[in-house]
Amino acid sequence: MSPALPGHLVPMHCHSSGEEFDTQGSGLARVNPDLASERLTASFCVPSLTAVLDGGAERTRVRRAVVDVIESDPVFSRENQYFQSQNERYEAAVRKAVHLRKKMQDMGWSEDGPESVYIYRALSGDVAFLLHRVFMRSISVLGSDKQVAKWIPLATEHRLIGSYAQTELGHGTYLQGLETTAVFDISTQEFILNTPTISAMKWWPGDMGRSATHTVVFAQLYIHGKCYGVHPFIVQIRSLQDHSPCPGVIAGDIGPKMNFEHIDNGYLMLKNVRIPRENMLNKFCEVQPDGTYIRHGSQQINYFTMTSLRISLIADEVILPLMKACTIAIRYSVVRRQSKLKPGEEEAKILDYQTQQEKLLPQLAAAYAFHFINNYLHELFNKGYKEIQGRNFALLPELHALSSGFKAMISQYCTSGVDICLRACGGHGYSLLSGLPSLYTKILASCIYEGENTILLLQTARFLIKCFTAARAGQPVPPSVTYLAAMKPRKCPAKDKLDFLSPDIYTEAYQHAAIRLISSTAAKLQDLIQSGAERHEAWNQCTVQLVQAAKAHCHYITVKNFVETVEKLENTAGIQNIMKHLCDLFALHGIFSNAGIFLHDGYITGAQMDMVTASYLDLLGIIRKDAVPLVDAFDFTDKNLNSALGSYDGQVYQRLYEWAQKAPTNKQISPAYEKYLKPLLHNKLSKL
Amino acid sequence: MSPALPGHLVPMHCHSSGEEFDTQGSGLARVNPDLASERLTASFCVPSLTAVLDGGAERTRVRRAVVDVIESDPVFSRENQYFQSQNERYEAAVRKAVHLRKKMQDMGWSEDGPESVYIYRALSGDVAFLLHRVFMRSISVLGSDKQVAKWIPLATEHRLIGSYAQTELGHGTYLQGLETTAVFDISTQEFILNTPTISAMKWWPGDMGRSATHTVVFAQLYIHGKCYGVHPFIVQIRSLQDHSPCPGVIAGDIGPKMNFEHIDNGYLMLKNVRIPRENMLNKFCEVQPDGTYIRHGSQQINYFTMTSLRISLIADEVILPLMKACTIAIRYSVVRRQSKLKPGEEEAKILDYQTQQEKLLPQLAAAYAFHFINNYLHELFNKGYKEIQGRNFALLPELHALSSGFKAMISQYCTSGVDICLRACGGHGYSLLSGLPSLYTKILASCIYEGENTILLLQTARFLIKCFTAARAGQPVPPSVTYLAAMKPRKCPAKDKLDFLSPDIYTEAYQHAAIRLISSTAAKLQDLIQSGAERHEAWNQCTVQLVQAAKAHCHYITVKNFVETVEKLENTAGIQNIMKHLCDLFALHGIFSNAGIFLHDGYITGAQMDMVTASYLDLLGIIRKDAVPLVDAFDFTDKNLNSALGSYDGQVYQRLYEWAQKAPTNKQISPAYEKYLKPLLHNKLSKL
């Protein structure tokens, strides 16, 4: 079968290297022979797998077209990104955002067209005004028709830049605790906004530090001295004439972060800032001129907005970075040769060491597993959205629980996966030029934003405990948790290591483990309460185990979904076979790495765990052969990877050297020489 | 008992905050009341524990004196570090290095005086010329008396700056594979050095990118066309008149890295660079004028140098960063309040949530465990050094195995611990101003440098397998592995959860697990070889399990040493009690988190694992009460922590706000406004 390299991936800017010592580069596009040879023996057709991942060849075509347009425009270049300061990154990101609007108009791409999902991806997220979009979305969802009609056109045309000011210095996850106040003044028909304490300062909102002219501020609404809880208000914070802060507004940038240098995360203090009554977003609740507070319709849709946000970030912010890290680390690991496997032979490719396979290949399998579970979550979400449009909110609790748990579980898993890829590349992985450090420092944030992971897992756990109790009482439960009602066999039936390549065997094991953890924690909770503990204290004493249970549930659903996805694949082009191997690897890696969970009640015995280990290690050797084609199928361009180690041609050392020469540290003689070194070193003799 | 706050820790530069909204600061040193209250209930005397950690009150005094001198000198300030570019960091580090030499002269501190160990620590490693010191050490160890007499005085006086060029672009861990050549030219009595391929370029050496005038180059020695292996040569790379590269030398900086911005890690290419015959370091081997190659004495001392380097970095580069991260995260976790534990009550300190305790307190226990194992390793090393001076090399294999395994195990554990601390601080942990991101990005490198961890663990495993075979054959083995000879009971005797607070019970469990993993892997290796696999291939197929076995061994020794240390402590000032709790926590956390290893053969049953879990979770609540005093005892100054979240006074929000205002992003109007935003936003009306 032909590995059929996608034409647009062949980089034209790379240089020959090989035996000859050539620091100038010949301009030839030559693939490192160690990498090239990996592509000759693929057991499956790479473009076919790419099409499966994209959801069809037509979408592959659209994606590549978007990528081509973005990457051929120098404004969107990320070439010198690793050398830029926070100020430079911000300036470039604003330039890109402004240019992007023009580009989309020129290309006829609309916000909801087929191209839209690929634009941000092609930019690697390196663009400003993302919170401006959240500003717009919040007005669309929470604003009245009149508010939408006033603000959305202005925002669309970039005649104002918006932000979304929810988080405060002292409050993130616990929204009820927000301290900013909005007091209604009947006499002037205005709200008076204030930041009453330092911890009430808005802190972290993107686009707010330097760009935004407006923002949606979440504040405690007071009317006649009575608090009505947190509500959203549109507040102008900077002048449209000269961008200076509005009266009573103190705003700025929160300074350097581990990544997101291109975003001006900001702070905001408000001192008696007055806004008209019309600036409270009032689709769901309204303050009338006489101070009467009225609530319209359901607020459950807000709940759904959070859910949709969590699901929407998983693909681009979490799974793609892991796919990129795998691509970089696996390509590098067949170019890098170090030490000898067999005395007297050539040095070995490091991917031929079992320990290196054991680091990287499970991450590769996880990237596929999460890609497929993400599809599952999106389907579920779309179904839920239709129901909600028909005013049926029955799916919400399950959707909320799944979106919370999966956002947490996948972001934690993928963050750890990127970290493993980085370390597996040794010293060169530690260079920013490898692309791995910035992937890591960025994906790490996904464990924290849009709900801190532990809190999210506990929300899932609360749902699971509730469903478990209901299921055991014979009451109906949502589809994803019906398994909790089942009473299953108490022992794994596997007899030899090949049995563990049976999806039924390992899926049952995951299901059993999830049920055991949920039921034993439910029992502990019950015991504590029956022994007299207060409910909240009993809950707190179970939270370590509740987190374990929620993870086990998500892990189980992921394995089950991978199995079902593989079953549905057609076995043309060798796709189903290789996906089956990856599915097995993902499942057995999970059992191998969390052995205690499966051994605890003897469901899997020690002898069976040895079989798991044997099958798991065997799979590493099998998938090793297809490792490079499996990352090629992700179809990242060199520009998108932006990695000296991970390029398609594998000219690792040449590229590291070329890129290093462009570093600012090589562009100037450091003042340190004249000031500190010369007085010590200077010698009439140049040589000792 | 009085918690007796060490006076020099009370910061004089902090500001009041509290209820009143005060952005100016009153200049009063007021400790956040939530943090202050934590210090009133300590179960032990903090200064006494500090003295234990320092190895005596006198050493505490010396350490604090060094810290005071360094921190009161503005040249050594790290105040704006988080805002500086790579160029600025480098310049500051060179300035500090030059100033430090003068300071040490002024203070009468010698390189081997009692102060020396604390200087680098007080600087937080933020200083240049560390590789200059390795350059000097390598000449001292590998050079003849004549070479030492020539080069050491020049280097000591900073009349040259040295570096140490071993690693190449294509070779790190596998030194035999180095490609740089040094060919002896009899006619001129010179060595001709060359970089024959791009992968042969020296890459990574510190101080080489911009500072060094000289370096020790490791190259394959050729005489009359015959290769004699890798040897060290002193090579001048830059002019002493104007710092320009010497003829045939191409050198520069390798560009941005994940951390170490202050260090000019460099690259070096050599094209027919000639150096005199006298520049080969020739204490152990020499090339005579006629080309005769002579080897003197033993080279085993080199082996010892690597060992000593690995042990020496553990304290400052690995354990201290974890201690700092714990200090920051734990202090922040009693200041930060979020959500409610009990309905109707005040929001809870986040350290009162079980999940937060379970993240942070095991890291705290690990910091203590590793502090004590580091003492053990140093004692062993000092003993070994004495033996070696007496030409007895018998201890070397054990020392090598221990230093490799512990460097790997501790660096991996502590890196993961710092990561956990960072994430446990939520969004604010992600700000560079928290100090946590730079601790993480720096400690991560310790998993890679001085031997990549997986390779080091496999070296330990090789030693263990050898000793296991010897022990089972009744042959003598080194002291740390005599336990491998023992045949132990096959079941853990614990009957209830309190039994797991018995050090005998858990130490036995660790010992049993280590023996099982080593013996089962030895058996698998044997099986594979007997089934006809070649030795090297059989080894490769066992490496995943060998790594597990090596870690289990190091974990066991760490637990055993913690237990023995606690037993030796006097129980005055409540020290022994609290250390016993930490020791229990460290041990039970390890069993809880690696349950599979202990459950595998039924040594610990599922029911017993539930007892472990119960005791483990109980301990969290006990240690929670002393968490703040336990980090106070590490005795870091605010300047040393350099963290807006971790200062002694707990004025977290105030400090975040003050520091953010100093960021360069707030010091200029971005050109982005004039260029990109103004054309869009400008409006005759300043307000919408």
Contacts between the chains, C-beta under 8 A, distances in Angstrom:
chain1	res1	chain2	res2	distance
A	17	B	198	5.7
A	19	B	197	7.1
A	21	B	195	7.4
A	21	B	196	6.4
A	21	B	197	5.3
A	21	B	198	5.9
A	22	B	198	7.5
A	23	B	198	6.8
A	23	B	269	7.7
A	82	B	255	7.3
A	82	B	256	5.3
A	83	B	255	7.4
A	83	B	256	6.5
A	85	B	85	5.8
A	85	B	664	7.4
A	86	B	663	7.9
A	86	B	664	6.9
A	86	B	665	5.7
A	87	B	664	6.1
A	87	B	665	6.2
A	87	B	668	6.9
A	87	B	670	6.4
A	90	B	665	7.0
A	90	B	670	6.0
A	90	B	672	6.4
A	91	B	670	5.7
A	91	B	671	5.8
A	91	B	672	4.3
A	91	B	675	7.7
A	94	B	670	7.6
A	94	B	672	4.1
A	94	B	676	5.0
A	94	B	677	6.6
A	95	B	672	6.8
A	95	B	675	7.2
A	95	B	676	5.4
A	98	B	676	4.6
A	98	B	677	7.8
A	98	B	680	6.8
A	154	B	688	7.0
A	157	B	680	8.0
A	158	B	680	4.5
A	158	B	681	7.6
A	159	B	680	6.5
A	159	B	681	6.6
A	159	B	683	7.4
A	160	B	681	6.8
A	160	B	688	6.6
A	161	B	677	7.1
A	161	B	681	7.0
A	167	B	427	7.1
A	169	B	653	4.9
A	169	B	656	6.7
A	169	B	657	7.2
A	170	B	336	7.8
A	170	B	337	7.7
A	170	B	653	6.3
A	171	B	338	7.0
A	172	B	338	7.1
A	172	B	426	5.9
A	172	B	427	5.8
A	173	B	338	6.4
A	173	B	339	6.8
A	173	B	426	7.8
A	174	B	338	5.1
A	174	B	339	4.2
A	174	B	347	7.0
A	177	B	338	7.1
A	177	B	339	7.2
A	177	B	347	5.9
A	195	B	21	7.5
A	196	B	21	6.5
A	197	B	19	7.1
A	197	B	21	5.3
A	198	B	17	5.8
A	198	B	21	5.8
A	198	B	22	7.5
A	198	B	23	6.8
A	198	B	653	5.0
A	198	B	654	6.1
A	198	B	657	6.4
A	199	B	653	5.0
A	201	B	653	7.7
A	201	B	657	6.8
A	203	B	656	7.7
A	204	B	427	5.7
A	209	B	665	6.6
A	210	B	665	6.9
A	210	B	670	5.7
A	210	B	672	7.6
A	210	B	673	7.7
A	211	B	672	7.8
A	211	B	677	6.6
A	213	B	681	6.1
A	214	B	688	7.5
A	236	B	687	6.0
A	236	B	688	6.2
A	239	B	686	4.0
A	239	B	687	7.4
A	240	B	681	5.5
A	240	B	682	6.9
A	240	B	683	3.9
A	240	B	685	6.4
A	240	B	686	5.3
A	240	B	687	6.9
A	240	B	688	6.8
A	241	B	682	6.8
A	241	B	683	6.5
A	241	B	684	7.2
A	241	B	685	7.6
A	241	B	686	4.1
A	242	B	686	7.4
A	243	B	669	7.9
A	243	B	673	5.7
A	243	B	677	7.1
A	243	B	678	7.3
A	243	B	681	7.2
A	246	B	687	7.4
A	252	B	660	6.8
A	252	B	661	6.5
A	252	B	665	7.9
A	252	B	666	4.8
A	253	B	660	7.0
A	253	B	663	6.0
A	253	B	665	3.9
A	253	B	666	5.3
A	254	B	431	6.7
A	254	B	656	7.7
A	254	B	660	4.9
A	254	B	663	7.7
A	255	B	82	7.3
A	255	B	83	7.4
A	255	B	431	6.8
A	255	B	432	7.0
A	255	B	433	5.9
A	255	B	659	6.6
A	255	B	660	4.3
A	255	B	662	7.7
A	255	B	663	3.5
A	255	B	665	6.5
A	255	B	666	7.6
A	256	B	82	5.3
A	256	B	83	6.5
A	256	B	431	7.4
A	256	B	432	4.1
A	256	B	433	7.3
A	256	B	663	6.4
A	256	B	665	7.9
A	257	B	430	5.8
A	257	B	431	5.5
A	257	B	432	6.1
A	257	B	437	7.6
A	258	B	430	5.3
A	258	B	431	7.8
A	258	B	432	6.7
A	258	B	437	4.1
A	258	B	441	8.0
A	264	B	665	6.9
A	267	B	657	7.0
A	267	B	660	6.6
A	269	B	23	7.8
A	336	B	170	7.9
A	337	B	170	7.7
A	338	B	171	7.0
A	338	B	172	7.1
A	338	B	173	6.4
A	338	B	174	5.1
A	338	B	177	7.2
A	339	B	173	6.8
A	339	B	174	4.2
A	339	B	177	7.2
A	340	B	174	8.0
A	341	B	536	6.0
A	341	B	537	7.6
A	341	B	540	6.1
A	342	B	534	7.2
A	342	B	536	5.1
A	342	B	537	7.5
A	343	B	536	6.7
A	347	B	174	7.0
A	347	B	177	5.9
A	352	B	540	8.0
A	353	B	540	6.4
A	353	B	543	6.8
A	354	B	540	5.3
A	354	B	541	6.2
A	354	B	542	7.9
A	354	B	543	4.7
A	354	B	544	5.6
A	355	B	454	5.0
A	355	B	458	7.4
A	355	B	543	4.8
A	355	B	544	6.1
A	355	B	547	6.2
A	356	B	454	8.0
A	358	B	544	4.8
A	359	B	454	7.9
A	419	B	419	7.8
A	422	B	444	7.9
A	423	B	444	7.5
A	423	B	447	5.7
A	423	B	448	6.7
A	423	B	453	7.9
A	426	B	172	5.9
A	426	B	173	7.8
A	426	B	448	5.6
A	426	B	452	5.5
A	427	B	167	7.1
A	427	B	172	5.8
A	427	B	204	5.7
A	427	B	448	5.6
A	427	B	449	7.2
A	429	B	448	7.7
A	430	B	257	5.8
A	430	B	258	5.3
A	430	B	444	7.3
A	430	B	445	6.0
A	430	B	448	6.0
A	431	B	254	6.7
A	431	B	255	6.8
A	431	B	256	7.4
A	431	B	257	5.5
A	431	B	258	7.8
A	432	B	255	7.0
A	432	B	256	4.1
A	432	B	257	6.1
A	432	B	258	6.6
A	433	B	255	5.9
A	433	B	256	7.3
A	437	B	257	7.7
A	437	B	258	4.1
A	437	B	441	7.4
A	441	B	258	8.0
A	441	B	437	7.4
A	441	B	441	7.6
A	444	B	422	7.9
A	444	B	423	7.5
A	444	B	430	7.3
A	445	B	430	6.0
A	447	B	423	5.8
A	448	B	423	6.7
A	448	B	426	5.6
A	448	B	427	5.6
A	448	B	429	7.7
A	448	B	430	6.0
A	449	B	427	7.2
A	452	B	426	5.5
A	453	B	423	7.9
A	454	B	355	4.9
A	454	B	356	8.0
A	454	B	359	7.9
A	458	B	355	7.4
A	534	B	342	7.2
A	536	B	341	5.9
A	536	B	342	5.1
A	536	B	343	6.7
A	537	B	341	7.5
A	537	B	342	7.4
A	540	B	341	6.1
A	540	B	352	8.0
A	540	B	353	6.4
A	540	B	354	5.3
A	541	B	354	6.2
A	541	B	617	7.1
A	542	B	354	7.9
A	543	B	353	6.8
A	543	B	354	4.7
A	543	B	355	4.8
A	544	B	354	5.6
A	544	B	355	6.1
A	544	B	358	4.8
A	544	B	617	6.4
A	545	B	613	7.6
A	547	B	355	6.2
A	594	B	596	7.2
A	595	B	595	7.4
A	595	B	596	2.6
A	595	B	597	7.5
A	595	B	599	7.4
A	595	B	600	6.9
A	596	B	594	7.2
A	596	B	595	2.6
A	596	B	596	4.1
A	596	B	597	7.9
A	596	B	598	7.8
A	596	B	599	5.7
A	596	B	609	7.2
A	597	B	595	7.5
A	597	B	596	7.9
A	598	B	596	7.7
A	599	B	595	7.4
A	599	B	596	5.7
A	599	B	599	4.1
A	599	B	600	6.3
A	599	B	606	7.7
A	600	B	595	6.9
A	600	B	599	6.4
A	600	B	606	4.6
A	600	B	609	6.1
A	601	B	606	5.1
A	602	B	606	6.7
A	606	B	599	7.7
A	606	B	600	4.5
A	606	B	601	5.1
A	606	B	602	6.7
A	609	B	596	7.2
A	609	B	600	6.1
A	613	B	545	7.6
A	617	B	541	7.1
A	617	B	544	6.4
A	653	B	169	4.9
A	653	B	170	6.3
A	653	B	198	5.0
A	653	B	199	5.0
A	653	B	201	7.7
A	654	B	198	6.1
A	656	B	169	6.7
A	656	B	203	7.7
A	656	B	254	7.7
A	657	B	169	7.2
A	657	B	198	6.4
A	657	B	201	6.8
A	657	B	267	7.0
A	659	B	255	6.7
A	660	B	252	6.9
A	660	B	253	7.0
A	660	B	254	4.9
A	660	B	255	4.3
A	660	B	267	6.6
A	661	B	252	6.5
A	662	B	255	7.7
A	663	B	86	7.9
A	663	B	253	6.0
A	663	B	254	7.7
A	663	B	255	3.5
A	663	B	256	6.5
A	664	B	85	7.4
A	664	B	86	6.8
A	664	B	87	6.1
A	665	B	86	5.7
A	665	B	87	6.2
A	665	B	90	7.0
A	665	B	209	6.6
A	665	B	210	6.9
A	665	B	252	7.9
A	665	B	253	3.9
A	665	B	255	6.5
A	665	B	256	7.9
A	665	B	264	6.9
A	666	B	252	4.8
A	666	B	253	5.3
A	666	B	255	7.6
A	668	B	87	6.9
A	669	B	243	7.9
A	670	B	87	6.4
A	670	B	90	6.0
A	670	B	91	5.7
A	670	B	94	7.6
A	670	B	210	5.7
A	671	B	91	5.8
A	672	B	90	6.4
A	672	B	91	4.3
A	672	B	94	4.1
A	672	B	95	6.8
A	672	B	210	7.6
A	672	B	211	7.8
A	673	B	210	7.7
A	673	B	243	5.7
A	675	B	91	7.7
A	675	B	95	7.2
A	676	B	94	5.0
A	676	B	95	5.4
A	676	B	98	4.6
A	677	B	94	6.6
A	677	B	98	7.7
A	677	B	161	7.1
A	677	B	211	6.6
A	677	B	243	7.1
A	678	B	243	7.3
A	680	B	98	6.7
A	680	B	157	7.9
A	680	B	158	4.5
A	680	B	159	6.5
A	681	B	158	7.6
A	681	B	159	6.6
A	681	B	160	6.8
A	681	B	161	6.9
A	681	B	213	6.1
A	681	B	240	5.5
A	681	B	243	7.2
A	682	B	240	6.8
A	682	B	241	6.8
A	683	B	159	7.4
A	683	B	240	3.8
A	683	B	241	6.4
A	684	B	241	7.1
A	685	B	240	6.3
A	685	B	241	7.5
A	686	B	239	4.0
A	686	B	240	5.3
A	686	B	241	4.1
A	686	B	242	7.4
A	687	B	236	6.0
A	687	B	239	7.3
A	687	B	240	6.9
A	687	B	246	7.4
A	688	B	154	7.1
A	688	B	160	6.5
A	688	B	214	7.5
A	688	B	236	6.2
A	688	B	240	6.8
